[in-house]
């Protein structure tokens, strides 16, 4: 992927604290759309730069992605925007990933949260809430990136 695409993606993530539109597909092929916070970081299994977010294991988007990993995410600031299309990898207590030790999940969830502009005054409390809510990390591959400047990947 071209470095300018990643630079633009990181700039738009920072401009809106990671706020973006997230799209995956339901069983009929219809889009399921939600608003989330996401960031850009390397997938801990593949090492690939990805878009990452934290969600509840029982969130509808997580359930849908288990059946069909295709996803799209759009970040915007004013009239500048970028959209990412790719496949999701879920990493969590309910979604163990080959090549990832779930003992490292609390730190991974912190990293994803920080990549989306998040900060916390009590990381131990954050870890407890994430565990209680069975949160997981979702990493979306950057297979194709488009923007108001056209295709940039």
Secondary structure, 3 states (H helix, E strand, C coil): CCHHHHHHHHHHHHHCCCEEEEEEECCCCCEEEEEEECEEEECCCCCCEEEEEEEECCCHHHHHHHHCCEEEEEEEECCEEEEEEEEEEEEECCECCCCCCHHHHHHHHHHHHHHCCCCCCCHHHHHHHHHHCCEEEEEEECCEEEECCEECC
